[in-house]
């Protein structure tokens, strides 16, 4: 794929499909606008619905480097943006004090807060790095896990594509990176950040799209099994679970069933493999046994509607 952006919404859909990502029309539209308007794209949705994969597909399809910042509680500037190489600075200072790096007036010849002592972290790398003249794709993943002060720090980056370092000044990207921000909505992101982005809620797929995703990712899976497991997952999402399964869990379960050489679902195989699909013991206990058997019995009616 060339590094030029897709020139229509239909081209974005085809572009993502070539990267094995089946996107809804609404997502393709928002991504098209983000690329054309050079605006960050803020993707929000439940875990496992494919938010991170959008950034990976974009980087792969455009042939650009993917720089990923995984957010977590306590993330700070030193881990996300930059820090000074203190050990190298100390060596430089000691050399200067010994006279080997000082001029006649005794002034240090080397400024220890110059660029060569700067350690670049993902956000600064995204502003400065290019490959073949192309800026990278910057993925700020699970921003809701970070603290609010760090979220506020991002405002300058997202509005001006620049970062201010007090000792050096402002560093501005010669070409803005393509920015994808994701959130699982464990907390609300501030309006000031959202205003700087185009927003899209990525929901669970409907039956037809989830079936297409399973068949695309696991082409060797049988038709009957793929229809049954997708129908079963769709039913699970209507149950009162602590964490309903996302697309990622559907694919994990489908792969597990393939390894077990399963060709059709029954209550026993569901009970034995729920750990690939549900990740909380309370959810597993709620579904295992009679409930699983009831859901399996309902599969044929759902499959007839596919």
N, C-alpha and C positions, 0 to 999 in steps of 0.2 A: 504494500500500500504506500502511496506517495505521502510525503509529509504535508501536503496541502490539505486544508480542511474540506470535509464534505460540503458540497454546495447546495444541499437541500435537505429537508427532513427525511425524505425517502433515501437519500444517499447516506445519512447518518444511520438509519435502520440497517441498510445493507453493510455499511462499515462495521457496525457492531456485530452483525451476524457473521461476518468473515472472521471475527475474533471469537466466535462461538458464544456470543452473548445475545440472547433473544430479548429485545427491549420492547416495551409498550410504546405506542405512538406518542404518548404524553412525555415520556422520558426522552425519546429521540428529539422531540421539539425543544425541550428545555436545554438539552445538551447542544443542539444546533445553535440556539440563541447565545448560550454561554461562550461558545467558540467564536461566534461572529462579533459579539459585543465585548469580548475579552473581559468577562466577568467571572469571578469564582462561582462554582456550582456547589450549593449546599444540599446534600442528600440526607434525608431523615427517614427513619423507618425501623421496623423491628430487626433484631439481630438475624443474620442469615438470609436476608432477602436479596443480596447481590450489590450492595452499595460500594464496597471496596473493589469489586470486580469491574465496575465502570471505569475507575481510574486505571486499572491494569489493562483493560481492553483498549483504552484511549492511548496509553503509552505504547503498547505493542503495535497497534494499528498505524500510529503516526511515526513509529520508529524513534521514539524519544525516551530519554532516561526517566525512570520513575524514582522520585525521591519521596520516601514515606516517613512521616512523623507519626509514630504511635503514641497517642495521648494517654496519660495516666494521672492519678491524683498526686500532686506535688511536683508536676512537671514545671521546670523553671527555664529562665533564659539561658543558663549555662548548658542545659541539656538540649534545648530546642533551637537556639539561635547561634550563640557563640560563647567562647570563654577565652581567657588569656592563658598562654602557655607559661605558667608561673615558674616552673623549674628552669626553662630556657631564659626567662627574664632575669632570674637570680644569677645565673651563670654570666649573663651579659653585664649585670651590675658589678659583679665581683671582678670581672676583667677590667671594667672601667675604673674601679677603685684601685686596681693594681697599677694603673697608668698605661696599660696596653691599648685601651680604647678611649683615652682622653686627649683633648687638645691642650695647647699651652695654657689656656685659662682654666683648665680643669673641668670643662663642661663635657659631659658624656657625648661621644660622637654618634651613638646609636640611641634612638628613641625607643624605649622598651615598650611603648604603646603604639608601635607601628604595625603595619599589616603583617609583617613576617612573623610576629608573635601571636597572631590570631588563629585560634582553632575554630574552624567552621563547623557548625552543626546543621541539621537538615534545612531549616528555614533560610539561613544565609547561603548555603550551597545552592538552593533553588533560585536565588536571585543572581548568583554570579556564574554558575556553571552553564555551559552550552556544549552541545555536541554537533559538529558540522553546522554551526551557526543557529542551531535550534534550541530554544529554552526547554527545560524539562517539564514533566508533569509532576506537580507537587500534590501529594495526598496527605491531608491532615485527618488522620483516622480516629474516630470515636472522640470527638472534641468534648462531648458531654462528660467524659471521665476526668478532664482537666479542671483546674480551679478557675473561678471567675477572673481573678487578676491576670492569668495567662490569656484568657479569652479577650480581655481588654487590650492586652499587648498586641494582639493580632490586627487591631483596627487599622493601624498605619500600613501594615503589610498589605492588607486586602484592599485598601482604598487607593494607595499610591504605589504599590509594589516596591516599597522601600523600607529600610530598617535604619534607625538612628543608633549609632554607637557613640556614647559621650566622648570617649577619648579620640575618636577619629572623625566623626561627623556622620553624614547621611550616605548610605550606600543604596543606590537605586538600580533596579534591574534594567539593562539596556533593552531587553525584550521581556515582557512579563511572562512568567511561567503559567502553565495551565493548571489552575487550582481546583481540586476537588476536596470538599470537606464533608465528613460523614458524622452522623450522630444517631445513637440508639434511643435517644430521648429519655435517658435516665434522669435528666434534669433539663429545664428549659434553657435554651441558648438566648442570650440577650438580643433585643431588637436591633441594637446598633450594629451588631455583626451581621445579622440577617439582611439588613438593608444594603449591605455591600455585596450581596450575593444574589444569584438567581436560585430560587428554592424549588425543590421537588420532593414530594412524599413518595417513597418507594414502598408499595404495599405487597402483600402476599399475592402470588399470581393466581389467576383463575385456573380451572381444570385444564382447559385446552393448552394454555401457555406452559403450565407446569409439566404436562405430558410431553410437550415439544422439547422442553429443557432436558428432561430425563432421557428422551430418545437421542437428543443431540450429544449429551455428555457421555452416555453409555449406550452406544449404538448396538451393542451385542445383546442387550436385554430383550427378553421376549415380549411380544405385544400384549399377551394376557397379563403377565406379571406387571408390566409398566402401568397398564390401566388400573389394575387392582391396587397397587401401592399408592398411586396418585390419588385415587378415590378415597383410600383409607386415610391418607394424610389430610385431605380436604375435610373429611369428617372430624378428624381430631381437632382441627382449628376451631370447630364450632363447640367443642367441649370446654368446660371451665378449667383450663389448665393454667398452671403458674407460668409456664413458658411453652407456648405452642411451637411446633417444629417449623423452621424456615426452609427455604430451598436447599440450603447447605445440608440440613439434616435429611431431607428427602433423598438427596444424592448419596449421602453416606449410607443410608438404609438400603437404597437400591444396590449399591456396590456390595454391601454385606450380604444381601440376598443372592447376588450373583456368585460370590465366593462359596456360599452354601449350596449352590446349584439348585436353587429354588425356582420352580417354574410357575407355581400358583400359590397364593396365600391361603393359609388356614390359621385357626386360632392358636395352635401350638407353635408354629413358626413365628407368629407375631409375638407371643409371650416371650419366646427365647431371644428375640432380637430387638426388643423395645429400647435397650440401652444405646442402640445406634441412632434412635429417633428422638427419644426424650432424655433430658439430661438432669431431671430432678426426680428423686425417689418417690416423692408424694404423687407426682404425675404418673409415674410407672405403676405404682400400686393402684391408682384410680382406674387405669385402663386395663391392666392385666386381669386375665380370667374371664368372668362373664361378660364384662363390657367389651373386651376384645372380640369375643365370639359373636356378640350382637352386631358389632360394627362390620365384621367379616360377612355376616349374613346379608347385610345391606349393600354389599358391593355390587352385586349383579344389577340391581336397579340403577345404581349410579353409572355403571359401565354402559348400560344401554343408552344413556344420554350423551356419551362422549362422541 
